[in-house]
Amino acid sequence: MQRRPPPLHACPMVKVMVIGYGIITFRLYECHSLKEKRSVVKSIIHQIQNHFNASVAEVGGNDVHQLAEIGFALVGNSRQRVNSKMDNILNLAHEFKMASVINSEMEMMHL
């Protein structure tokens, strides 16, 4: 008689998915129209995406031309690695010449 493998729900599973996400609020001093803001926000989003392979989007302050809220999310299998990348995203945000960080919120969760 052939033995069957145990059902998947009976196998112990190790949780290795770590999700890091956050919102960075920027003050855009040189933007005097929504068109100028769009250009600056696109640049910020592309730089974060290209450096960190993160999901990034404008998530708030859409109608205010001197304020931008940029949300980001990262997924990995190491808490230290995801935390390090989130810190590096915030460090990069502080280096932007076209905008200054006025607030940031970041969290991590495990699944």
Secondary structure, 3 states (H helix, E strand, C coil): CCCCCCCHHHCCCCCCCEEEEEEEEEECCCCCCHHHHHHHHHHHHHHHHHHHCCEEEEEECCCCCCEEEEEEEEEECCHHHHHHHHHHHHHHHHHCCCCEEEEEEEEEEEC
